[in-house]
Amino acid sequence: MPLTMAKRGETNYIKKVTGRDDMRQRLAELGFVVGECVTVVNEMDGSMILSIKGARVALGKSMAGRIII
């Protein structure tokens, strides 16, 4: 299921990252790689605040939808 479907406070593992090569590369640079643990911290105004590798990252829901958990 896409990361956008995860509930706040829920911890999940990334199974796949979809999209164009440049998009997948950008997400990988932010830490969104297969097998990594990601937690939804908050959702607001079409964005998601995520915790990954000890950092908080804000992603738009369109980009977060490319991350499969």
PEPEPE-V602115 format. One record per run of one state. SS is the DSSP state (H for helix, E for strand, L for the rest). FROM is the first residue (numbers start at 0). LEN is the number of residues. If there is no record, write none. Layout:
BEGIN
ss = [SS,SS]
from = [FROM,FROM]
len = [LEN,LEN]
END
This chain:
BEGIN
ss = [L,E,H,L,E,L,E,L,H,L,E,L,E,L,E,H,L,E,L]
from = [0,1,2,5,10,13,15,17,20,29,36,44,46,52,54,60,64,66,68]
len = [1,1,3,5,3,2,2,3,9,7,8,2,6,2,6,4,2,2,1]
END
